[in-house]
Amino acid sequence: MKIKILLLTLGLFVISVVGTILAPDPGYHTEFHPKLASLGISQAEAYPPGVGILTKSRNCVSCHQNNGPWKDDDNTIIDIIDKDTRQSLKQPDGSFLIVTERYKAKTVYTILGSKNQQGIPRPEKNGWIYIDTTTINKNTLSKFAPGWEVDLPLSCRIAGDKVDGFEDATLTSLPMTIRPLTDARDSRLMLQGMLSRGKAEKQNTGQMLASYFERTVYLKIKE
């Protein structure tokens, strides 16, 4: 009996100590606290889930400065490529249109980066998220279009992927597969992207150069 009481007391003490170590300092998201490093858990340096999922932030600039040298011009590459046809899904107005049949999976590649330019540093890490902005204040983990199944709506990836047609550029590229289910409807998403270089710290994001971009993405069900 005494041994059980001793073990219970020791367990409560350990929980109390761990809770103290992980207690958030002002200015840090709890789930990305730097003290986690003391337990062998790496600190997150970028986290697209902060937009509408882990926090109520509406975009990346809620945490990061939009201070990078990459501008929203012809040198910036933001594209969505159909996996099967290898064609861009960009529309004349700059938005993107993804069409698929109900219950049928559709895979696209998100391409994000910048053309290599004299005197302009190359991005080192690019982050992006596809988000239905109407869901940000709702208590749901998924912030993608309701009724649509998706496997990778967000990512933060080190630049350096090779993409045909973009040989003279520093890019990231990852596939995303979506599928409209029974309750899915034609939807509108916002693709939020950020090109970055350098390391960001929560209380000193100015150390990192970052440029923020937005694009509209339409999801359409082909009946």
LOSE-547859 format. One record per atom (N, C-alpha, C): x, y, z; atom name. Coordinates in pm, whole numbers, plus 50000, padded with zeros to 5 digits. Example, Ala and Ser with C-alpha at 12.3 -4.5 7.8 and 13.67 -1.06 7.14 Angstrom:
2
51319;49431;50780;N
51230;49550;50780;CA
51320;49670;50780;C
51285;49775;50708;N
51367;49894;50714;CA
51290;50003;50787;C
This chain:
223
50083;49880;50000;N
50000;50000;50000;CA
50086;50125;50000;C
50190;50125;50086;N
50280;50239;50092;CA
50353;50260;49959;C
50387;50148;49895;N
50456;50157;49766;CA
50366;50221;49662;C
50236;50185;49662;N
50142;50244;49566;CA
50127;50393;49589;C
50119;50434;49716;N
50107;50576;49748;CA
50231;50651;49704;C
50350;50589;49726;N
50475;50651;49687;CA
50484;50668;49536;C
50443;50565;49462;N
50446;50572;49315;CA
50348;50678;49263;C
50229;50686;49325;N
50130;50786;49284;CA
50183;50927;49308;C
50246;50946;49425;N
50302;51078;49459;CA
50412;51115;49361;C
50497;51018;49327;N
50606;51043;49233;CA
50551;51077;49095;C
50444;51007;49053;N
50383;51035;48923;CA
50326;51176;48915;C
50258;51218;49021;N
50202;51354;49024;CA
50312;51459;49022;C
50424;51429;49087;N
50537;51522;49088;CA
50596;51537;48948;C
50611;51425;48876;N
50665;51428;48740;CA
50574;51509;48648;C
50443;51485;48660;N
50347;51559;48576;CA
50356;51708;48604;C
50371;51743;48731;N
50381;51885;48768;CA
50507;51949;48710;C
50619;51877;48715;N
50745;51930;48662;CA
50737;51948;48512;C
50683;51847;48440;N
50671;51856;48294;CA
50579;51972;48255;C
50470;51989;48329;N
50378;52099;48302;CA
50446;52233;48318;C
50534;52244;48417;N
50607;52369;48438;CA
50704;52396;48325;C
50770;52291;48279;N
50867;52306;48169;CA
50798;52352;48042;C
50680;52296;48016;N
50611;52323;47892;CA
50517;52443;47899;C
50510;52507;48015;N
50421;52624;48027;CA
50462;52729;47926;C
50368;52782;47849;N
50402;52875;47740;CA
50447;53010;47789;C
50551;53063;47727;N
50591;53201;47749;CA
50506;53290;47661;C
50484;53415;47698;N
50407;53506;47612;CA
50472;53518;47475;C
50390;53512;47371;N
50442;53529;47235;CA
50467;53399;47163;C
50449;53285;47232;N
50472;53156;47167;CA
50341;53079;47158;C
50323;53011;47045;N
50214;52915;47039;CA
50251;52797;47128;C
50156;52753;47210;N
50184;52645;47305;CA
50242;52522;47238;C
50184;52485;47124;N
50225;52360;47060;CA
50362;52367;46994;C
50422;52487;46988;N
50554;52501;46927;CA
50650;52570;47023;C
50636;52541;47150;N
50717;52607;47252;CA
50863;52562;47243;C
50960;52655;47253;N
51101;52618;47238;CA
51153;52528;47348;C
51089;52526;47465;N
51136;52440;47573;CA
51118;52293;47540;C
51039;52264;47436;N
51027;52125;47392;CA
51162;52069;47351;C
51250;52157;47305;N
51383;52112;47263;CA
51458;52048;47378;C
51432;52093;47501;N
51500;52037;47617;CA
51459;51893;47642;C
51346;51852;47582;N
51300;51713;47596;CA
51332;51631;47472;C
51413;51690;47382;N
51451;51619;47262;CA
51352;51634;47149;C
51257;51726;47161;N
51158;51750;47057;CA
51195;51878;46985;C
51212;51871;46854;N
51256;51987;46778;CA
51149;52096;46776;C
51195;52221;46784;N
51104;52334;46775;CA
51061;52353;46630;C
50933;52378;46609;N
50884;52405;46475;CA
50927;52544;46431;C
50976;52556;46310;N
51021;52684;46258;CA
50918;52745;46165;C
50824;52667;46117;N
50719;52719;46030;CA
50598;52628;46047;C
50480;52688;46043;N
50364;52606;46073;CA
50239;52662;46007;C
50214;52626;45881;N
50090;52664;45815;CA
49964;52627;45895;C
49966;52519;45979;N
49843;52489;46056;CA
49802;52602;46150;C
49890;52699;46175;N
49852;52813;46259;CA
49740;52893;46198;C
49721;52884;46067;N
49615;52959;45999;CA
49483;52884;46011;C
49398;52929;46100;N
49263;52875;46111;CA
49249;52740;46176;C
49360;52668;46199;N
49351;52533;46254;CA
49395;52531;46400;C
49521;52566;46425;N
49570;52571;46563;CA
49540;52706;46628;C
49516;52807;46548;N
49481;52940;46598;CA
49369;52996;46511;C
49324;53116;46543;N
49220;53183;46464;CA
49281;53278;46361;C
49412;53269;46339;N
49478;53356;46242;CA
49419;53334;46103;C
49400;53442;46028;N
49340;53432;45896;CA
49443;53414;45786;C
49570;53445;45814;N
49674;53426;45714;CA
49811;53422;45781;C
49913;53397;45701;N
50049;53376;45751;CA
50109;53502;45814;C
50068;53620;45768;N
50129;53743;45818;CA
50083;53776;45958;C
49996;53695;46016;N
49963;53712;46157;CA
50083;53681;46245;C
50174;53597;46194;N
50294;53560;46270;CA
50423;53608;46202;C
50422;53616;46069;N
50544;53647;45995;CA
50534;53782;45925;C
50646;53849;45913;N
50649;53974;45840;CA
50651;53948;45690;C
50586;54034;45616;N
50585;54026;45470;CA
50694;54120;45419;C
50819;54078;45440;N
50934;54167;45417;CA
51034;54114;45315;C
50997;54011;45241;N
51092;53947;45151;CA
51112;54021;45020;C
51215;53982;44944;N
51245;54047;44816;CA
51166;53991;44699;C
51086;53886;44722;N
51012;53823;44612;CA
50877;53894;44597;C
50855;53948;44480;N
50736;54028;44454;CA
50632;53947;44376;C
50510;53998;44376;N
50402;53932;44304;CA
50407;53974;44157;C
50505;53919;44085;N
50525;53956;43945;CA
50560;53832;43864;C
50610;53851;43745;N
50639;53738;43655;CA
50752;53650;43707;C
50830;53698;43802;N
50941;53619;43855;CA
50897;53522;43966;C
50778;53544;44018;N
50725;53455;44121;CA
50642;53346;44056;C
50664;53223;44097;N
50596;53108;44038;CA
50498;53050;44140;C
50370;53062;44109;N
50264;52999;44188;CA
50174;52927;44089;C
50173;52795;44094;N
50100;52721;43992;CA
50042;52593;44052;C
49937;52545;43989;N
49877;52416;44023;CA
49872;52335;43894;C
49936;52219;43895;N
49952;52137;43776;CA
49870;52009;43789;C
49793;51976;43687;N
49719;51850;43684;CA
49818;51734;43668;C
49809;51637;43756;N
49904;51525;43752;CA
49892;51445;43622;C
49771;51425;43573;N
49749;51341;43456;CA
49784;51411;43326;C
49744;51535;43311;N
49766;51606;43185;CA
49895;51687;43185;C
49950;51711;43304;N
50071;51793;43321;CA
50048;51937;43278;C
49921;51978;43273;N
49886;52114;43233;CA
49854;52199;43354;C
49884;52330;43340;N
49850;52424;43446;CA
49699;52443;43452;C
49646;52459;43573;N
49504;52483;43593;CA
49475;52631;43614;C
49570;52715;43580;N
49554;52860;43596;CA
49456;52913;43492;C
49367;53004;43538;N
49268;53067;43452;CA
49317;53206;43408;C
49254;53266;43307;N
49298;53397;43257;CA
49302;53507;43363;C
49215;53497;43465;N
49212;53600;43569;CA
49311;53574;43682;C
49394;53468;43669;N
49494;53438;43771;CA
49448;53339;43877;C
49319;53305;43877;N
49269;53204;43971;CA
49298;53064;43915;C
49260;52961;43990;N
49279;52823;43946;CA
49146;52748;43955;C
49126;52656;43861;N
49004;52577;43857;CA
49039;52429;43856;C
48990;52356;43958;N
49011;52212;43967;CA
48876;52144;43950;C
48863;52062;43845;N
48736;51996;43814;CA
48753;51845;43827;C
48659;51781;43894;N
48661;51636;43904;CA
48520;51583;43925;C
48499;51456;43900;N
48369;51394;43918;CA
48350;51356;44064;C
48224;51351;44106;N
48195;51312;44244;CA
48247;51172;44274;C
48312;51157;44387;N
48373;51032;44435;CA
48501;50995;44360;C
48540;51075;44261;N
48661;51042;44186;CA
48779;51125;44235;C
48889;51058;44263;N
49008;51127;44313;CA
49075;51207;44202;C
49126;51323;44240;N
49199;51410;44148;CA
49326;51454;44217;C
49440;51435;44149;N
49569;51473;44207;CA
49629;51590;44130;C
49672;51689;44204;N
49737;51806;44145;CA
49868;51832;44219;C
49957;51904;44153;N
50083;51944;44216;CA
50080;52093;44247;C
50115;52129;44368;N
50129;52269;44407;CA
50273;52311;44382;C
50292;52409;44296;N
50426;52457;44261;CA
50442;52598;44319;C
50547;52618;44396;N
50568;52748;44460;CA
50717;52781;44460;C
50752;52902;44416;N
50894;52940;44416;CA
50919;53068;44340;C
51043;53084;44295;N
51083;53207;44229;CA
51189;53177;44124;C
51184;53252;44013;N
51289;53243;43912;CA
51420;53294;43972;C
51530;53231;43933;N
51660;53274;43981;CA
51697;53407;43917;C
51728;53507;44002;N
51754;53642;43953;CA
51885;53694;44011;C
51956;53770;43931;N
52079;53832;43976;CA
52050;53930;44089;C
52119;53913;44200;N
52105;54006;44312;CA
51988;53978;44405;C
51906;53877;44374;N
51793;53842;44460;CA
51820;53705;44522;C
51819;53695;44655;N
51846;53565;44718;CA
51738;53463;44683;C
51776;53338;44680;N
51680;53233;44650;CA
51605;53193;44777;C
51476;53163;44765;N
51403;53116;44884;CA
51459;52981;44930;C
51457;52961;45061;N
51507;52836;45118;CA
51395;52741;45159;C
51282;52797;45198;N
51171;52716;45246;CA
51040;52784;45208;C
50948;52705;45154;N
50819;52759;45112;CA
50706;52688;45186;C
50611;52766;45234;N
50496;52708;45302;CA
50367;52749;45232;C
50265;52662;45238;N
50138;52696;45178;CA
50025;52620;45244;C
49904;52673;45225;N
49785;52608;45279;CA
49667;52641;45189;C
49584;52540;45162;N
49456;52559;45094;CA
49350;52567;45203;C
49275;52676;45206;N
49183;52694;45318;CA
49054;52761;45273;C
48944;52708;45322;N
48814;52773;45305;CA
48803;52875;45418;C
48816;53002;45388;N
48825;53104;45493;CA
48697;53114;45577;C
48585;53062;45525;N
48462;53067;45604;CA
48464;52968;45721;C
48563;52877;45723;N
48569;52776;45829;CA
48664;52813;45941;C
48733;52927;45930;N
48838;52959;46026;CA
48784;52967;46169;C
48670;53026;46189;N
48616;53041;46325;CA
48526;52926;46368;C
48523;52819;46289;N
48442;52704;46325;CA
48527;52599;46396;C
48464;52524;46484;N
48536;52425;46564;CA
48551;52293;46489;C
48620;52298;46377;N
48649;52178;46300;CA
48798;52175;46269;C
48858;52058;46275;N
49001;52047;46249;CA
49030;52073;46102;C
48946;52021;46013;N
48968;52041;45870;CA
48915;52178;45829;C
48998;52255;45762;N
48957;52386;45713;CA
48953;52386;45560;C
48957;52268;45500;N
48939;52254;45357;CA
48790;52264;45328;C
48754;52266;45200;N
48613;52278;45162;CA
48532;52164;45223;C
48421;52194;45291;N
48338;52089;45351;CA
48290;51988;45246;C
48294;51859;45284;N
48248;51754;45195;CA
48354;51703;45099;C
48470;51769;45099;N
48579;51726;45011;CA
48687;51654;45094;C
48724;51536;45047;N
48834;51461;45108;CA
48965;51512;45051;C
49067;51532;45137;N
49195;51583;45092;CA
49306;51521;45176;C
49421;51492;45113;N
49528;51427;45187;CA
49639;51522;45230;C
49663;51632;45156;N
49773;51721;45191;CA
49736;51866;45156;C
49651;51929;45238;N
49609;52065;45206;CA
49709;52172;45248;C
49818;52132;45312;N
49917;52230;45358;CA
50053;52163;45372;C
50158;52245;45363;N
50293;52192;45381;CA
50392;52307;45398;C
50507;52275;45452;N
50621;52367;45456;CA
50742;52284;45414;C
50804;52320;45302;N
50901;52232;45238;CA
51026;52309;45197;C
51140;52246;45214;N
51267;52306;45171;CA
51268;52315;45020;C
51308;52430;44968;N
51310;52452;44823;CA
51422;52373;44757;C
51400;52340;44629;N
51500;52267;44554;CA
51444;52155;44471;C
51311;52144;44462;N
51249;52041;44378;CA
51268;52074;44230;C
51278;51971;44148;N
51293;51987;44004;CA
51157;51968;43936;C
51119;52066;43856;N
50992;52061;43786;CA
51015;52095;43639;C
50967;52009;43550;N
50983;52033;43406;CA
50918;52167;43368;C
50991;52244;43289;N
50941;52374;43246;CA
50982;52488;43336;C
51040;52456;43452;N
51084;52559;43545;CA
51230;52533;43585;C
51314;52510;43486;N
51452;52470;43514;CA
51533;52582;43581;C
51506;52707;43546;N
51583;52819;43600;CA
51508;52885;43716;C
51470;52801;43814;N
51393;52853;43927;CA
51419;52767;44050;C
51395;52826;44167;N
51406;52755;44294;CA
51266;52732;44345;C
51226;52602;44354;N
51086;52568;44374;CA
51064;52463;44483;C
50939;52456;44526;N
50890;52340;44599;CA
50772;52283;44522;C
50754;52152;44530;N
50646;52086;44456;CA
50601;51962;44533;C
50471;51954;44561;N
50416;51837;44629;CA
50277;51805;44572;C
50242;51677;44568;N
50108;51639;44519;CA
50002;51655;44627;C
49881;51683;44584;N
49764;51688;44672;CA
49650;51617;44601;C
49588;51521;44670;N
49477;51446;44611;CA
49347;51484;44682;C
49246;51519;44602;N
49116;51557;44657;CA
49008;51465;44599;C
48895;51456;44671;N
48784;51372;44624;CA
48654;51431;44679;C
48560;51470;44592;N
48432;51521;44640;CA
48342;51406;44686;C
48297;51411;44811;N
48211;51307;44865;CA
48063;51347;44852;C
47976;51276;44920;N
47832;51295;44903;CA
47788;51439;44926;C
47840;51501;45032;N
47796;51635;45070;CA
47876;51747;45005;C
47969;51714;44919;N
48054;51816;44858;CA
47975;51903;44761;C
48013;52029;44756;N
47953;52125;44663;CA
48065;52201;44593;C
48032;52267;44483;N
48131;52356;44422;CA
48176;52455;44528;C
48307;52475;44538;N
48361;52554;44649;CA
48470;52650;44603;C
48498;52744;44690;N
48604;52842;44666;CA
48704;52835;44781;C
48831;52820;44746;N
48938;52815;44845;CA
49033;52932;44826;C
49110;52959;44931;N
49220;53052;44918;CA
49350;52973;44934;C
49438;52985;44835;N
49572;52928;44846;CA
49662;53037;44902;C
49711;53017;45023;N
49803;53111;45086;CA
49944;53052;45078;C
50038;53130;45027;N
50175;53082;45014;CA
50274;53182;45068;C
50386;53130;45114;N
50491;53217;45165;CA
50628;53162;45126;C
50705;53243;45053;N
50845;53213;45023;CA
50929;53271;45135;C
51027;53197;45181;N
51104;53246;45295;CA
51251;53207;45287;C
51331;53282;45360;N
51474;53255;45370;CA
51520;53299;45509;C
51597;53212;45575;N
51644;53242;45709;CA
51557;53177;45815;C
51599;53190;45939;N
51530;53125;46050;CA
51443;53226;46123;C
51320;53188;46150;N
51229;53275;46224;CA
51220;53231;46369;C
51216;53328;46457;N
51188;53304;46597;CA
51061;53378;46631;C
50978;53319;46714;N
50846;53374;46738;CA
50850;53519;46784;C
50949;53555;46866;N
50956;53690;46918;CA
51048;53780;46835;C
51098;53727;46724;N
51185;53808;46639;CA
51177;53756;46497;C
51059;53767;46436;N
51039;53714;46302;CA
51113;53794;46197;C
51166;53912;46234;N
51239;53994;46138;CA
51368;53931;46089;C
51415;53825;46157;N
51536;53756;46111;CA
51510;53680;45981;C
51385;53650;45953;N
51351;53572;45835;CA
51292;53663;45728;C
51344;53649;45605;N
51284;53718;45491;CA
51168;53633;45440;C
51054;53694;45422;N
50937;53618;45378;CA
50846;53706;45293;C
50791;53647;45188;N
50695;53716;45102;CA
50568;53633;45095;C
50456;53700;45119;N
50327;53633;45129;CA
50245;53655;45002;C
50174;53549;44959;N
50094;53557;44837;CA
49960;53486;44859;C
49860;53530;44784;N
49729;53466;44788;CA
49680;53439;44646;C
49611;53327;44629;N
49547;53295;44503;CA
49411;53231;44531;C
49316;53254;44443;N
49183;53192;44456;CA
49180;53060;44380;C
49125;52957;44441;N
49114;52826;44380;CA
48968;52781;44385;C
48914;52749;44269;N
48775;52702;44261;CA
48773;52550;44245;C
48688;52484;44323;N
48666;52341;44311;CA
48530;52320;44246;C
48527;52243;44139;N
48401;52221;44066;CA
48378;52071;44047;C
48254;52030;44072;N
48216;51890;44054;CA
48154;51873;43917;C
48210;51783;43838;N
48159;51754;43706;CA
48055;51642;43719;C
47929;51679;43705;N
47820;51581;43724;CA
47798;51498;43597;C
